[in-house]
Amino acid sequence: MRTKDLIQSLVGTKEMVVEGLSMEAETNAIVIKARPIKREQYRCGICHRRSKYYDCGRGVRRWRCSDLGTAMIYVEAPALLV
């Protein structure tokens, strides 16, 4: 099994590109650095329609996933700019 497939099954999504994986020892967390696949960029999270200016914030956002044992898992992705 490829690492990408393992990470996607842990997070529960197939609509992302995994760019990296890191551990934070002080918080006992696993951080998955990802971005959405090209066809899923700039879409509303509710109706999934494309919108040129949807979610065009700045910086990096972090979402918490289900824990893996005692480690917390986060997905970290950039807020896309138009």
N, C-alpha and C positions, 0 to 999 in steps of 0.2 A: 504494500500500500504506500502510495506517495504521501509525503508530508502534507502537501496541499489538500489532498482528500481527507486526511485525518483531521486537519484543522477545520475544514469546512463541515465535517460531520459533527465536531465538537460544538461549533458555533451554530450550526443549523441553517446554513445558507449556501447556495451555489452561485449567487449573483455577485461575487466579489473576486478580486485578484489579490492574493496574499503576497505582500511585498517583503515581509520580515516577521521575525518572532523574537521577543526578548523577555527576560525575567527581571523582576524587581525584587531583590532579596529583602529589602527592609519592609515591604508591604506584603510579601509572599504572593505576588501577582504575576500572571503571564499576560503579556501585551502582544496582541496580534496587529501588526501594521498592515492595513489593507486599503483598497479603493474599489469603487463599484466598476463593473464591466462597462464598456463603452455604451452599449444600448440602454443601460439602466441609469446613466447619469442624467441629472436635471429632471427627475421625476418626482411627482407628489407622492408622499408615503401612504396616502389614503386612497386616492383614485388612480394613481400610476400614470396620469397623463403627463406628457412632456410640457415643460414650461421653461422658457429661456432664462428667467430670473429666479427660478425656484431654489431656495436654500443657498443663496450666493453669499454666505458669510465668510469670515476670515478665520484663519487658525486651524487648529486640530481639535477634533471632538472625540470623546471616548464614551463607549457604551459598555455596560457590564453584561456578561453572558452568564450562563449557568456555571457554577463552580465545579472544579475538578478536584475532588478530594478536599484538601484544606486550602488549595490555591484558588484565588479569584482569577477569572479570565475576563479580559477587556479587549474590545476591538477598537482600534484607534484609526481614524481616517481624516483626511483633510476636508474642510468645508470647501466645496468647489467654487471657483470664481468664474464668472462669465467673461 
